[in-house]
């Protein structure tokens, strides 16, 4: 039986064969991009005096690699891009229980029910749109409204993108496979425009290719950082709609780690005000702790918790079931 996160043998062999550069104090498997996280890793090294060797890779591939390596893994810490990957590694019994004080004060949406991984940052699914071509009465209340005739050929999506697939997994949990498949097929038949990722959708709105896009919250903010007049805005659906899914980048300590104490300290650092401020200021993701200065470009945490659906992040690990459904809808 294939792992919930299946990758080809060739890709897995490539990851497994990648040598570590030196015998570090900590070994980190990071599904987060190097340009995004390297500054904060270097800050941790400076403050702790520890050397961190990082193996970067696709989150799903690293999740599979950890399951293949098992107790022989050199990794001390796994920092994944989404809750599904964290849940998969957790359910495989590979993550150690974290000290309760690490996560006890975090909002429920930002911690695992198992106590063996926590969110490092949060991000929300949003509806991006053209304020020039979309009138107020055309704004959908729910992601399910986008199958209506008035949205034919006007909506972008990215069926092959990992964040979209996590969203579909959440829809399956909330509404069941039958309704999710119906939505996928109706979106397809309503001529939703296929893009490769989130950023190309946002650019597609600005270029007039589409009027709406289903994306993560931070992509538009990166465009606005470069051009404050960029002609795209974004919003949430109505309160509790699955289209407002809040997903997370998560972090956990490997049960097989020979240095759990320092590994836990790395987790603590990611939850420190300094690291959280960096991520909200520079990456436009949501902090998971209090006492972090609000990034004015982001909705408040209170509003985010009001509009987000109640989805157990641990249960977003069934990527295989989602891929099967996307194939059934002829989207892969």
Order of alpha helices (4+ residues) and beta strands (2+ residues): alpha-beta-alpha-beta-alpha-beta-alpha-alpha-beta-beta-alpha-beta-alpha-beta-alpha-beta-beta-alpha-alpha-alpha-alpha
